[in-house]
């Protein structure tokens, strides 16, 4: 057993272990003199003259029984929390079930260790506040995406981008600043605010879900008074990062978040989210806003892709090219996918069985999209149960990179594909011999 008093040395970590992991994690090993990119910069800029300060951290490894759960870095000194870079597997009640989906979960190779987690950090408030921590989490997640073009940045660097100096002076950031800073770190971002586009709560939640389902981190603004784990009666505008969602009977009923000022892996139901998802209570209107971080290649927001889908469907309907009854659709699954991921989704065992009469059409479709980096996809289901079984009745695809205006709809029952490219409309369907044929349609 490792002799180290976490309660005495790092009380906030002790609280995380108790509140998030129900005390099940046990300290298995300590590495003294470990490297931490954030602390190295913080020490260089400020703490090098402080008593008991050194340029290294303690790396604490944890286990639950025989299972390794990752590690936490502890600063030697701090103005707020000693917890810095943290790579811990989600609590076991979120693992391997059909109710919790941590969509930003991935395998991270950090400091010579492999951990399946969503990275977490608590900012040193001299250099950054909640927004800076949120940006750090987003960059770590996007750094792990397939193209690897986005690189993580330490928090003093993020603050320097914001103001030209590394010290935050305990000041946070506006959401439009967050969006800009993400773009300055070699990724793209989209800022959404309800009042500018007359978005309903349902619109906001669905758009939020669309990005989260894609495995994209979303920074949302909340009033801490309305977060149950803060246990405070004082209002304060605060950012947290949405990293996943919960489901019940095939329907999304909540979201999973990292709160970089308190705890990782927290859950908010829809009602709890809407209660907290706004600027402080002193504001006369409930302004809801969020920023999503996306790969740098993605130039089209989901909101625009969805609007274009409705326009495309309306055009096809007016031309009497489809007989599809959209009123029968009870569930849809939107997501950003790479062309490789699209192939995997379309040609899973379940999907092949579902579309066995249309494999030829789907192969033709893949040829259209094989060179596209990222696509917006919307899958259609007649029930939540069919969604769980991956039995879609069709889907819509849109090139998200702005390299082209390519959009496509596949309809299972009608056995056809309709797509638009460079202002021209085409369909692909089987001829009498059962061979897929493309034909240009006059508009």
Secondary structure by P-SEA (a helix, b strand, c coil): ccccccccccaaaaaaaaacccccccccccccccccaaaaaaaaaccccccccccbbbbbbbbcccccccbbbbbcccccccccbbbbccccccccccccccccbbbbbcccccccbbbbbbcccccccaaaaaaaaaaaaaaacccccbbbbcaaaaaaaaccccccccccccaaaaaaaaaaacccbbbbbcccccccaaaaaaaaaaaaaacbbbbbbbcccccccccccbbbbbbbbbcccccccccccbbbbbcccccccccccaaaaaaccccccccccccccccccccccccccaaaaaaaaaaaaaaaaaacccccccccccbbbbbbbcaaaaaaaaccaaaaaaccccaaaaaaaaaacccccbbbbbbbbccaaaaaacccccbbbbbccccccccccccccccccccccccbbbbbbbccccbbbbbbbcc
